[in-house]
């Protein structure tokens, strides 16, 4: 019996990787910890799961308590269980991620989060615990997801240019895309609605404006369509 009890001495936590697109950069929301361990260090918004709490509920609670963000769709990515990942004891963490439009949310740090701030993904630096590994895993998942589902369109204004759309995908995928090939492929999906409008008040030649046709996309998905960029 004592041997069995030893298996119940581990704790669970959740860590949230919240991506956002702003000023042409892919960013991630980090908190500066005001509690040990790693006090003063930047980290992902994460904390321990209550004994009577399920994982999805914990992820939403922790995100709101530390950053003020509410009603964010969170997708579970994977579990991190290295024996020594937490300096106090055995803590197994479950990582969640989301991609949001930064301007739709107001960040208000609280609890042990001294501050919360958006950081460019490629300029994050050293994070507490194994949070760099968690960030990399969630970034890989995001890059895979944007190629298989049109989730990036939610980050753009309702009316957008093909150039703005390309810049969004380049920021997420961290690569330069050939302009002609990108436009040919994205237009071949037939998911963009040509508004027959052009930009106004720009110094350069105004570009055509499009919007994403959500209704058509959902119709196609019900017929077995797979988005593949």
N, C-alpha and C positions, 0 to 999 in steps of 0.2 A: 504493500500500500504506500509506504514512504517513497518507494521508487517511482510510483505513478504520480505522486504529488509533485515531484520535481519537474514534471512536464508542465505544470501550471504556474510557473514562476516567470513567464515571459509577459511582456506588455505589447500592446498594439498601438500604432499611431497612424495618422494619415498626413500626407503631404500634398499640397496643391500647387500645380504648375499652371499659372494663368498667363497665357500669351495674349498680346494685344498688338495691333498695328497702328503706328503713329509716325507722322513726319517721314514716311518712307522707310522706317525701320521696324523690324519685328522686335517686340519688347516682352519682358517677363516681369511680373510683379514680385518684388522681394520685400521682406521685412528686416529691420535691424533689431536683433534680439536684445531685450533688456533684462534677461534672466540667464543664469547659468544652466547648463553648460553653453559655452560660446557666446557669452554676454558681449554685446557690442558688434558681433559679426553679422553679416548679411546671410539670410537664409530664406528658404521657401516657407510660405505660410503653412505651418504644420503643428500638430500637438497630439497628445495621447488620446486614445479612445476610452470613453467611460465604460465600466464593466457592463452596464445595462443598455448600451447603445450600439446600433448596427453601424457598419462602416460608411454607407452612403450618407446617413444622418450626421455622423461625426464629421465627414468632409465638409458638408454645408455649414455646420455649426462653427467649426474651426476657422473656416474662411471668413465668415461674418464677424466672429469675435476679434480676429486679428486685423482685418482690413476693411470691414464694413460692407463688403460686397455681398449682396443677397440675390437669390434666385438665379444663380449662374449654373448653366448646364455643365455638369462635371462627368467626365468619362473615365472609368477606371482603366489604368494602363497595365501595371504589373506590381508585384510585391518585391521588396528588398529585405533580405534577411541575413546579411552578413553578421556573424556572431559578435563582432566588436564594433559595429557601426555606431553604437551609442555608448559614450564613456561611463554612464551610470549603471547600465545593466542591459540585459537582452531585450531589445525593442525591435519588433518586426513592423515595417511600415508599408502601407499600401499607397501607391501614387495615383493621383487623379490629375487630369488636365482639362483645359478649356481654351477656346479661342474667342476673344470678345472684342467689341469695338470700344476702345478706351474712353471715347467721349460720352458713352452711354452710362458710365459709372463714376461715382465719386469715392475715392479711397479715403477712409477714416481709420487710421491705426488705433488700436486699443489693446487692453490686456498687457501681455509682456512684449508687444511690438512697440518699440520706441518710435519707430517711423515706418512707413511703407512707401515704396517708390518704384516707378517703372524704370527698368534698366534695359539698354540694348542687349540683346541675347549674346552678341559677339564681344561684349565688353563686360561680362559679369564678374570675372575674376574668381577668387577662392571663396567658396561658400561653406557654411557650417555643416557638420556631420558628413554624410555622403551625398549632399544635395546637388553637387555638380554631376554625379552619375545619374541621379534621378532626372535632372534637367535634360541631360543628353538623351536619355531613354524616351522622355516625353517629346522631345524635339524630333526624334526619329519617327515616332508615331504620328506626329502632326504632319511631317513631310509626306508620309505614306497616305495619310487621310486626305490631304488636299488634292492628291492626284486621283483619288478614287471617289471623291464626293465634292460637290461644289460649295464647300463650307466657307471659302474665302470671300465670296460675294457679300456676305453679311457685314464685312468690315468697310465696304465702300459706300459712298452716298447712293441714293436711289438711282441717280443718273450718273454714269461714269464713262470715261473714255477707255479705249482698248489699251492705251499707254498706261493709264492708272492701274488697270487690271494686271498688265504685265509686270509693273513695278511691285505690286502686291505679291504675286507669285515668286518673283525673283527674291524678294525679302524673306519669304517663308522658306523657300528651297535653297537659299544662299548660293545662288548661281545666276549667271547671265543667260538669258534665253534669246534665241534668234528671233528677231522681230517678225519676219515674214512667216516663219514656221509656226510661231505661237499664234499669230492672228488667224492663219489658215486652220489650225487645229481647233482653236476656241470657237471660231465661227461655224465650223463643221458640226459642232455639237447641237446647233440649232436651238440653243437655250438662251441666246441673247436677242432681245427685242430692239430693233432699230427704231429709235424715237423720231427719226427725221428732224432732229435738232442738232445744233452745234454749240460749242462753248461760246460764252459771251464774255467780253471784257478781258480778253487775253492778248498779250503782245504778239504772239506768234499766230500762225494760221490756225483758226479754230478747228478742233477735231470733232468728229461725229460723237453723239452721245447714245448710250445704250442703257438698258436695264435688264436685270436677270429675270427670266420668266419662271417664277416659282411654280405656278399652276401647271405649266407644260412639263416641267421637270418631274413633278409628282405623278403626273399622268404617265410619263414614260417609264418611271420606276415601277409603277404598278404593272407595266407590260414587260418588265424584265430588263429595262435599260440599265447599263452600267456606265457611269461617268469615268472617262479615262483620259487624263491630260498627259 
